Amino acid sequence: MWQAIANALANGHDLCGHPQDVTITGDLSLCENRPVSELALAAVSSAAAAVRALSGTGGTAAVDRNLVDQWCKTSVTPIGWKLPSQWDDFARDYATRDGWIRLHTNAPHHRTAAHSVLGNPKTGEEAAERISDWAGEDLETEIVDAGGCAAVRYDTARWRTHPQGQAVAEEPVVAWTERSARKTPWRPTNAARPLAGLRVLDLTRVLAGPVCTRFLAAFGASVLRIDPESWNEEGNAVEMTVGKTCSTLDLKTEDGRSAFLKLAGEAHLMVSGYRADALERLGLGPEALQAANPDLITVSLNAYGWTGPWRTRRGFDSLVQRSTGLAAPGPDGQPKGLPYQVLDHSTGYLMAAAAIHALLRASSEGMVSSARLSLARQAHLLLDHWRDEPKPSDFVRSDLIRRDPTFETTAWGDLQRLPLPFAIEGISASWRCPAHPLRSDPLGWIDEAGNSVRIT
């Protein structure tokens, strides 16, 4: 797994070092037949190795495997208040007449789509009763065609023979394209904060993309996250908005697209989590972006892969787990998801590593790189490293880990945040601002000191 990740990031260019060159500390806190911790650890290590290479300090890098697992569960502990729920009341697994299906209804328009197919049930129990009469694939098709999100639970063998499973298996872990730069590429100017001055345009949501941009912000990048007025993920904002500027644009309007293209022209890097055809349908595809900024590096995420019949399907970690067979049935037959959303988190750290690799490639060879990753391809990394022998699966709780948490005062209340799971000698990792609600900042870049960045 380590070698597969290193090869995917290198793309024939040995710039970022190998994730196994990072020192690993701590005991393996989670290890079962599906090598969840191993994938997360390799991804975080690849990102840490990339930062070390970018800084040029030559300092040692270390990753704490216990803290990696904890950060993939949650990094925050509220003080005197409760975290908002990450899940809608209807987001769960349901028994169909021939198996199981997972609905993802956190977004209002996704919930509306599912409800319209099911005759607008008022409770989860009412939804379960109606779903029990459906054939799983029929219901999945109806909900997806209505603009919703659903996934029948396949076993691994069925996924591997499915046209989408076969397509994803042929994709690289990171798909690269590149072209020659026109201008002098961005280069780091502060070894201790190697991403200071880097302007990142963040078009990502739950959860992989925000993990990527949170990591970049920790090393000084100016991250501008853009969300539409209709989007909300308060349960994740506490985790994911730390260190970022959170603004809004309506990309369905001409004014919104015009403002976005101006921002793209000012950015060094764009990280996107839109479906494969979504930006193109808005008139913001690769040609429009290159016209606005020929030197813009892009790192893009898609749930189900970039080829195959499901390339434009809406998806989330929990759904991809069901489709690929990672959510194995428990004693009662109900699918049991992985201990945490490792597809999201591992892909997010790999996106960050890919972004830094692209920055190194630009500064050393004058090439503008674009990278594409998917949750489904990370699922194949797990499937390809499956173990048959039983392994313990107890999760080490965060309150059993010796830690020195940091404190944040947020709009939701005070909280403790776990110490970072990575450390690089000579480099400072921290965020310029605490977590805060989506769309709460003016539109524009803000530097590490909290000042607006004027672009000339």
C-alpha positions in Angstrom: 0.0 0.0 0.0 2.8 2.4 0.9 4.6 1.7 -2.4 1.4 2.1 -4.4 0.8 5.5 -2.9 4.4 6.6 -3.4 4.3 5.5 -7.1 1.0 7.3 -7.7 2.3 10.6 -6.3 5.7 10.4 -8.0 4.4 9.9 -11.5 7.9 9.2 -12.6 9.4 12.1 -10.8 11.1 11.5 -7.4 10.4 14.9 -5.9 8.4 14.3 -2.7 10.2 11.4 -1.1 8.6 8.2 0.1 6.0 8.1 2.9 7.9 5.2 4.5 10.8 7.6 5.0 8.6 9.3 7.7 9.2 8.1 11.2 6.1 6.4 12.6 5.4 6.6 16.3 2.6 5.1 18.6 1.0 1.7 18.7 -1.4 0.6 16.0 -4.7 1.4 17.5 -7.0 -0.1 14.9 -6.2 -3.1 12.8 -8.7 -5.5 11.3 -9.2 -7.5 8.1 -9.6 -4.3 6.2 -6.4 -2.4 6.7 -8.1 0.9 7.6 -5.3 2.3 9.8 -2.6 1.4 7.3 -4.3 3.3 4.5 -4.9 6.4 6.7 -1.3 6.3 8.0 0.2 5.9 4.6 -1.8 8.9 3.3 -0.9 11.2 6.2 2.7 10.2 5.9 2.7 11.0 2.2 1.4 14.5 2.9 4.0 15.0 5.6 6.8 13.8 3.4 5.7 16.2 0.7 5.7 19.2 3.0 9.2 18.2 4.2 10.4 18.1 0.6 8.8 21.4 -0.3 10.4 23.2 2.7 13.9 22.1 1.9 14.8 22.1 5.6 15.9 18.5 5.6 14.4 18.1 9.0 12.9 14.8 10.2 9.2 14.1 9.9 7.2 11.9 12.2 3.5 10.7 12.2 1.7 9.4 15.3 -0.5 6.5 14.2 -2.7 6.7 17.2 -3.5 10.3 16.5 -4.1 9.6 12.8 -6.9 7.3 13.8 -8.3 9.8 16.2 -8.2 12.7 13.7 -10.1 10.5 11.2 -12.8 10.0 13.8 -12.9 13.6 15.2 -10.3 16.1 16.3 -12.5 18.2 18.5 -14.1 17.9 22.0 -16.7 20.5 22.9 -16.5 22.2 26.2 -19.9 22.6 27.7 -21.9 22.0 24.4 -22.6 19.2 21.9 -21.4 18.9 18.4 -24.1 19.3 15.7 -25.1 16.0 14.3 -23.4 15.0 11.1 -26.3 12.9 9.9 -29.9 13.6 8.9 -32.6 11.4 10.5 -33.2 9.5 7.3 -29.5 8.8 6.5 -29.1 5.1 7.3 -29.2 1.6 6.0 -32.6 0.1 5.2 -33.6 -3.5 4.4 -35.1 -4.0 1.0 -36.9 -7.1 -0.1 -33.7 -8.5 -1.6 -30.9 -6.9 0.5 -29.9 -3.5 1.9 -29.7 0.0 0.7 -28.1 3.1 2.2 -29.7 6.6 1.8 -27.6 9.8 2.1 -30.0 12.6 2.9 -27.9 15.2 4.7 -28.3 17.8 2.0 -31.9 19.1 1.8 -32.1 18.5 -2.0 -30.9 15.0 -1.6 -33.5 14.3 1.1 -36.2 15.8 -1.1 -35.2 13.5 -4.0 -35.4 10.4 -1.8 -38.6 11.5 -0.2 -40.3 12.1 -3.5 -39.6 8.6 -4.6 -40.8 7.1 -1.3 -44.0 9.2 -1.2 -42.7 11.7 1.4 -42.4 9.6 4.6 -42.6 11.5 7.8 -40.3 9.3 9.9 -37.4 6.9 9.3 -39.6 4.1 10.5 -42.2 5.0 7.8 -39.4 5.1 5.2 -38.2 1.7 6.3 -41.6 0.2 5.9 -41.9 1.5 2.4 -38.4 0.6 1.4 -38.9 -3.0 2.5 -41.3 -3.5 -0.5 -38.7 -2.3 -3.0 -36.0 -4.3 -4.9 -32.8 -2.6 -3.9 -31.4 -1.7 -7.4 -34.8 -0.4 -8.6 -35.0 2.0 -5.6 -31.3 3.0 -6.0 -32.0 3.8 -9.7 -35.1 5.8 -8.9 -33.5 7.9 -6.2 -30.3 8.6 -8.2 -32.4 9.5 -11.3 -34.3 11.9 -9.1 -31.1 13.7 -8.1 -30.6 11.9 -4.8 -27.9 9.7 -3.2 -28.3 6.0 -2.5 -26.2 2.8 -2.7 -27.2 -0.9 -2.6 -24.8 -2.9 -0.6 -22.8 -5.2 -2.9 -20.3 -7.8 -1.9 -16.8 -7.4 -3.1 -17.0 -10.0 -5.8 -20.1 -8.4 -7.3 -18.4 -5.0 -7.2 -15.3 -6.3 -9.0 -17.4 -7.6 -11.9 -19.6 -4.5 -12.0 -18.8 -2.2 -15.0 -18.0 0.6 -12.6 -15.8 -1.6 -10.4 -13.9 -2.8 -13.5 -13.5 0.8 -14.7 -12.2 2.0 -11.4 -9.8 -0.9 -11.1 -8.1 0.3 -14.3 -7.6 3.9 -13.0 -4.4 5.0 -11.3 -4.6 6.1 -7.7 -3.7 9.6 -8.9 -4.3 10.4 -12.5 -2.0 13.2 -13.7 -2.0 15.5 -16.7 0.5 18.4 -17.3 1.4 21.3 -19.5 4.1 23.8 -19.7 3.9 26.9 -17.4 3.7 30.3 -18.9 4.8 32.4 -16.0 7.3 32.0 -13.1 5.7 29.4 -10.8 4.9 30.1 -7.2 7.7 29.1 -4.8 7.9 29.0 -1.0 9.6 31.9 0.7 9.4 30.8 4.3 10.9 27.4 5.2 9.2 27.4 8.6 5.8 28.0 6.9 6.3 26.5 3.5 2.8 27.2 2.1 2.6 30.8 3.2 1.5 33.0 0.3 -0.1 30.2 -1.6 -3.6 31.1 -2.6 -5.9 28.1 -2.7 -9.4 28.2 -4.2 -11.5 25.6 -2.3 -14.6 24.2 -4.0 -15.0 21.1 -1.8 -17.5 19.8 0.7 -17.9 16.7 2.8 -15.2 15.4 3.6 -12.1 14.5 1.6 -11.6 17.9 0.0 -12.0 19.8 3.2 -9.4 17.5 4.8 -7.0 18.4 2.0 -7.4 22.2 2.4 -7.3 22.0 6.2 -3.9 20.3 5.9 -2.7 23.0 3.4 -3.9 25.8 5.7 -2.0 24.3 8.6 1.3 25.1 6.8 0.3 28.7 5.9 -1.8 28.4 2.7 -4.5 31.1 2.2 -7.5 28.9 1.7 -10.7 30.5 0.3 -13.7 28.1 0.6 -16.7 28.8 -1.6 -20.2 27.5 -0.8 -23.6 28.3 -2.3 -26.2 29.8 0.0 -28.2 26.5 -0.2 -25.4 24.3 1.2 -25.0 23.5 4.9 -22.9 21.0 6.8 -22.7 22.4 10.2 -21.8 19.1 11.7 -18.6 19.1 9.7 -17.8 22.8 9.8 -16.5 22.6 13.3 -13.9 20.1 12.1 -13.1 21.4 8.7 -13.2 25.3 8.6 -10.3 25.9 10.9 -7.7 28.1 9.2 -9.9 28.9 6.2 -11.8 31.9 4.8 -15.4 30.8 4.2 -17.3 32.8 1.6 -20.1 32.3 -0.9 -20.9 32.6 -4.6 -23.8 31.4 -6.7 -22.0 29.7 -9.6 -25.4 29.3 -11.4 -25.5 33.0 -12.1 -23.4 35.0 -14.6 -22.2 37.4 -11.9 -21.2 34.4 -9.7 -19.3 32.7 -12.5 -17.6 36.0 -13.4 -16.4 36.5 -9.8 -15.3 32.9 -9.6 -13.2 33.2 -12.8 -11.5 36.3 -11.4 -10.6 34.4 -8.3 -9.3 31.5 -10.4 -7.1 34.0 -12.2 -5.6 35.1 -8.8 -5.2 31.6 -7.3 -2.2 29.3 -7.5 -4.1 26.1 -6.8 -7.8 25.0 -7.1 -9.1 22.0 -5.1 -12.5 20.8 -6.4 -14.9 18.1 -5.2 -17.6 18.6 -7.9 -18.8 15.6 -9.9 -17.0 14.8 -13.1 -19.3 16.9 -15.4 -20.6 19.5 -12.9 -18.2 22.4 -13.5 -18.4 21.8 -17.3 -22.1 22.2 -17.2 -21.7 25.5 -15.4 -19.3 26.7 -18.0 -16.3 26.4 -15.7 -14.5 23.4 -17.1 -10.8 23.1 -17.9 -10.9 25.3 -20.9 -12.5 28.2 -19.0 -10.1 27.8 -16.1 -7.1 27.7 -18.3 -8.3 30.8 -20.1 -8.6 32.6 -16.7 -5.3 31.3 -15.4 -3.0 29.1 -17.7 -0.8 28.3 -14.7 -3.6 27.2 -12.3 -2.8 23.8 -10.7 -5.9 21.7 -10.1 -6.6 18.8 -7.8 -10.0 17.2 -8.3 -12.0 14.6 -6.5 -14.9 12.4 -7.7 -16.7 9.8 -5.7 -17.1 6.9 -8.0 -14.1 7.4 -10.3 -13.4 9.3 -13.5 -14.4 6.6 -16.0 -17.2 4.1 -16.3 -21.0 4.4 -16.2 -21.1 5.9 -12.7 -18.5 8.7 -13.3 -21.2 11.4 -12.8 -23.0 9.7 -10.0 -23.4 11.6 -6.7 -21.5 9.8 -3.9 -20.1 10.0 -0.4 -17.8 7.8 1.6 -20.6 5.8 3.3 -22.2 5.1 -0.1 -18.9 4.0 -1.7 -18.3 1.7 1.2 -21.7 0.0 0.4 -21.1 -0.2 -3.3 -17.6 -1.7 -3.1 -18.4 -4.3 -0.4 -16.3 -2.6 2.3 -19.4 -2.3 4.5 -19.7 -6.0 5.4 -22.8 -7.5 7.0 -22.9 -7.7 10.7 -24.4 -10.6 12.8 -27.9 -9.3 12.0 -27.2 -9.0 8.3 -27.2 -5.2 8.4 -24.1 -3.6 6.7 -21.5 -2.4 9.1 -19.4 0.5 8.0 -15.7 0.9 8.6 -14.7 2.4 12.0 -14.3 5.8 10.4 -14.7 7.4 6.9 -11.2 6.3 5.8 -12.0 6.8 2.1 -12.6 10.5 2.8 -9.7 11.1 5.0 -7.1 9.1 3.1 -8.1 10.7 -0.2 -8.0 14.1 1.4 -4.4 13.7 2.6 -3.4 12.2 -0.8 -5.0 15.2 -2.5 -2.8 17.5 -0.3 0.3 15.4 -1.1 -0.6 15.6 -4.8 -1.0 19.4 -4.6 2.4 19.8 -3.0 3.9 17.4 -5.5 2.5 19.6 -8.3 3.9 22.7 -6.7 7.4 21.1 -6.6 7.0 20.0 -10.2 6.1 23.5 -11.2 9.0 25.1 -9.4 11.6 22.6 -10.4 10.6 21.8 -14.0 8.1 24.5 -15.0 5.2 22.1 -15.5 1.6 22.8 -14.5 0.1 19.6 -13.2 -3.4 18.5 -12.6 -4.4 15.5 -10.4 -7.6 13.5 -10.2 -8.5 11.2 -7.4 -11.6 9.3 -6.3 -13.0 7.6 -3.2 -13.7 4.4 -5.1 -10.0 4.1 -6.1 -9.0 4.3 -2.5 -11.6 1.6 -1.7 -9.6 -0.6 -4.2 -6.4 0.0 -2.2 -8.2 -1.5 0.8 -9.6 -4.4 -1.2 -6.3 -5.1 -2.8 -4.7 -5.4 0.7 -7.4 -7.4 2.3 -6.3 -9.9 4.9 -8.1 -13.2 5.7 -6.9 -13.8 9.2 -8.9 -12.3 12.0 -7.5 -9.1 13.6 -8.6 -7.2 16.7 -10.9 -4.3 15.8 -11.2 -2.4 19.2 -10.9 1.3 18.7 -8.7 3.2 21.2 -10.8 6.1 22.5 -9.4 9.6 22.3 -9.7 10.0 26.1 -7.2 7.1 26.6 -4.5 8.8 24.5 -2.0 11.0 26.3 -2.5 14.4 24.7 -1.8 18.1 25.0 -4.8 19.6 23.2 -5.1 23.1 21.9 -8.1 25.3 22.7 -10.3 27.2 20.3 -13.1 29.7 20.9 -15.6 29.3 18.1 -19.1 30.5 17.2 -20.4 27.2 18.6 -18.5 27.4 21.9 -15.1 26.6 23.3 -13.5 23.3 22.3 -10.3 21.3 22.6 -8.6 20.1 19.4 -6.3 17.1 19.4 -2.6 17.8 18.7 -1.7 17.3 15.1 -0.8 13.7 14.1 2.3 14.9 12.2 5.4 16.9 13.1 8.2 18.1 10.8 11.4 19.4 12.3 11.9 23.2 11.6 8.3 23.6 10.4 5.5 25.3 12.3 2.0 23.8 11.7 -0.9 25.9 13.0 -4.0 27.7 11.8 -4.5 31.5 11.6 -8.2 31.3 12.8 -10.5 29.0 14.7 -13.3 27.0 13.1 -16.3 29.2 12.1 -19.6 28.9 10.1 -19.7 28.6 6.4 -20.3 31.8 4.4 -19.3 34.0 7.3 -16.4 35.8 5.7 -16.1 38.4 3.0 -15.2 37.1 -0.5 -11.4 37.4 -1.0 -8.0 36.2 0.1 -6.8 36.7 3.7 -3.1 36.2 4.6 -1.7 34.6 7.7 -1.8 37.8 9.7 -5.6 38.1 8.9 -5.1 40.9 6.4 -7.0 41.1 3.1 -4.7 40.4 0.2 -4.9 42.9 -2.7 -4.2 41.5 -6.1 -2.5 43.9 -8.6 
